[in-house]
Amino acid sequence: MKLLSRSEELLLLAIYKLGNNAYGVTIRQQIHKDIGRYWSFGVIYKSLKKMKAKGYVKKTQSEPRSERGGRRRFYYHITEKGISVLKTIYLIHSSAWDGVRILSRGISMKNEK
C-alpha cells in the first residue's frame, strides 16, 4: 500500500483542483486557500520533483509568454498513478476517522448531514 506524506497529499490535491492551470504560483495560492498558510517555493518544488520521480505528476513546459518577458511556465499534471494514490489515501483517512464523529461536533463540515 502506497502512503503519501501530508505535503504530497496537499500538493496532489492542489494540482487536481487546478486542472490545466497548475504551476508554481497557482499551486502555492491553492495550498494557501486550502490550509491558510503559504509554503515556500523551495518546499513546493522539492516535493514536486520527488513526486515526479515517483510517477505521481508529470511536468510540461509552456511556450514563452510575451507578458512575462519571454519566460516559460512549468505546468504540473496529476497522472493516473497520482489519482490512484490519492484515492487510496482518501480511503485510509475515511477508515481511520470512521466512528470518531464526537470530534466533529460543533465543526461545520461541507459533506456532513
N, C-alpha and C positions, 0 to 999 in steps of 0.2 A: 504494500500500500504506500503510495506516494503522499507525503505530507508537505505542506508549504510553510515557510516561515510567515510570520504575520506581515512583514513588509512585502513579500512576494504576493501574498493573497490580496493586499490592498492595491498593489500595482496592477495585478491582473484584472481586478475589478474595475479600476480606473480606465485601463485600456479598453476593456469590454464596453464600458459605458460610453466612452468617447468615439467608438467606432473608427472611422477613417480619419479622424482628426486627433489622433494620439501622438503627440510629440512632446518633448521635454517640458515646455511651458504649460501646455494644456494638461498634461499628466499631473504636474505639480499643483495646478489650480484645482483639479478634480479631487486630489487627495486632501487638499485644504478644505474643500467643500464637504467632503465625507467625514473627516475626523477633526477638523478645526485647527489643524497645525500645518505649518509649511515645512516640508522636508527640503534639505539642501539638494542642489542638483547633483552633487557628488554621490550622495546616498542613492538617489534615483538611478543615475546612470550605472553605478556599480552593480546594483541589483538587476537592472535591465540586461547588463552584459552576462551575468550569471544565468538569468532566465533564458536568454537567447541560446547559451551553451547547452542548457537542459532541453531545449526544443519547445519551450512554452510560448515564446514570442518570436516573430521574425521582424527584421528591420529593413525598411526600404528608404531610398533617398529620393527627394523631390527634385524637380528641375530648379535651376537657380531662380530666385524670386527678385524681381526688379525693385519692389518696395523695401527690401531688406539689403540692398546693396549687392545683390547677386549671390547671396548666401543660400545654401540649400538647407532644407529641414530633413531630419531623420524621423520617419514615422514608424511606430510600432504597432504590430497587429498580433492579436492573440491567435495561436494555432489551435488545431483540433486537440492536440495533446494538452495545451493550456486550458482549454474549455473542459476537458475530461478531468483534469486535476482540480479545477475549481468546483466541479460537480461533486467530486469525492470529498473535498474539504467541507462543502456545504452539508453533505450527509453526515459527516463526522460531527460537525457543530450541532446539527439538529438532534442527533442521537445523544450527544453529551448533555445538551440543555433540556432534553425531554424530562419532564417531571419536576422542573425547578421553577414553576410559574410564580411561586411566592416572591421571588426576587424581582419579578416584573411588575408587581402591584404598585400602582402609582406612577408607572413609567408609561408614557404614550408610545405604543408600538404601532407601526403602519399596518401590519398584516394581522394584528390581534383583533379578535371579535369579542 
